[in-house]
């Protein structure tokens, strides 16, 4: 019987150690899950900040593009007005030349 008691003691000890290891593994898994959750929260916050900054930059860029387009339109109108005036003056001069001939 002493041999059976020794074997039972070994298996009982192994069973207790296995339970302790399982408890520790569970604790480690819980801590890892908590850390992962914290990390995801921080990542979401950082991504939100980055998206906000990107939106601000895009808005500024669109404002500049609109300003430049407006200036370009103004320059084109001025050039067209000048060309029309020049053509009108040339037509008047040609008409005067025809009348004087």
C-alpha positions in Angstrom: 0.0 0.0 0.0 2.9 2.4 0.6 3.6 2.3 -3.2 0.0 3.2 -4.0 0.1 6.0 -1.5 3.3 7.3 -3.1 1.8 7.1 -6.6 -1.4 8.9 -5.5 0.7 11.6 -3.8 2.7 12.1 -7.0 -0.4 12.4 -9.2 -2.1 14.6 -6.6 0.9 16.9 -6.5 1.0 16.9 -10.4 -2.7 17.7 -10.4 -2.2 20.6 -8.0 0.8 22.0 -10.0 -1.3 21.7 -13.2 -4.1 23.7 -11.6 -1.7 26.4 -10.4 -0.1 26.6 -13.8 -3.6 26.9 -15.4 -4.5 29.7 -13.0 -1.3 31.6 -13.7 -1.9 31.1 -17.5 -5.4 32.5 -17.1 -4.0 35.5 -15.2 -1.4 36.1 -17.9 -4.1 35.8 -20.6 -6.4 38.3 -18.8 -3.5 40.8 -18.5 -2.6 40.3 -22.1 -6.3 40.9 -23.1 -6.4 44.1 -21.0 -3.2 45.4 -22.6 -4.5 44.6 -26.0 -7.7 46.5 -25.2 -5.7 49.5 -24.0 -3.5 49.4 -27.0 -6.6 49.3 -29.4 -8.1 52.2 -27.5 -4.9 54.2 -28.0 -4.6 53.2 -31.6 -8.2 54.3 -32.3 -7.6 57.6 -30.6 -4.4 58.2 -32.6 -6.2 57.2 -35.8 -9.0 59.7 -35.0 -6.5 62.5 -34.4 -4.7 61.7 -37.6 -8.0 61.7 -39.6 -8.9 65.0 -38.1 -5.5 66.5 -39.0 -5.8 65.1 -42.6 -9.2 66.6 -42.9 -7.9 70.0 -41.8 -5.0 69.8 -44.3 -7.4 68.8 -47.1 -9.7 71.7 -46.2 -6.8 74.2 -46.2 -5.6 72.8 -49.6 -9.1 73.1 -51.1 -9.3 76.7 -49.9 -6.0 77.5 -51.6 -7.1 75.7 -54.8 -10.3 77.7 -54.9 -8.3 81.0 -54.3 -5.9 80.1 -57.1 -8.8 79.1 -59.5 -10.5 82.4 -58.7 -7.3 84.3 -59.5 -6.8 82.3 -62.7 -10.4 83.1 -63.8 -9.8 86.8 -63.1 -6.6 86.8 -65.1 -8.3 85.0 -68.0 -11.2 87.5 -68.0 -8.7 90.4 -68.0 -6.8 88.8 -70.9 -10.1 88.2 -72.8 -11.2 91.8 -72.2 -7.8 93.1 -73.5 -8.0 90.8 -76.5 -11.5 92.0 -77.3 -10.5 95.7 -76.9 -7.5 95.1 -79.2 -9.7 93.4 -81.8 -12.3 96.2 -81.6 -9.6 98.8 -82.0 -8.1 96.9 -84.9 -11.6 96.6 -86.6 -12.2 100.3 -86.1 -8.8 101.1 -87.6 -9.5 98.8 -90.6 -12.9 100.5 -91.0 -11.3 103.9 -91.0 -8.7 102.8 -93.5 -11.4 101.4 -95.8 -13.4 104.7 -95.6 -10.3 106.8 -96.3 -9.4 104.9 -99.3 
